Amino acid sequence: MEHIATFCGNCNCGCPELYLDPDAAEEKRVVITDDFGQKIQMSVEQLRVLVDDVKSGVLDGLLVA
């Protein structure tokens, strides 16, 4: 798997990470791991939709206290 990004990086607690797995089936090519040892897999297209939603502010309400 190819490491793409680490989300946090300010600690040594096993931060969530994003990988691309070129050998996986197309619908499971993107892998996101969490700091509890779990992972999700999705297609590049699904990741594209998620990134577009984040950029357009769809998830901004989650960050409001």
Buried (B, 14 or more C-beta within 10 A) or exposed (E): BEEEEEEEEEEEEEBBBBBBEEEBEEEEBBBBBEEEEEEEBBBEEBBEEBEEEEEEEEEEEEEEE
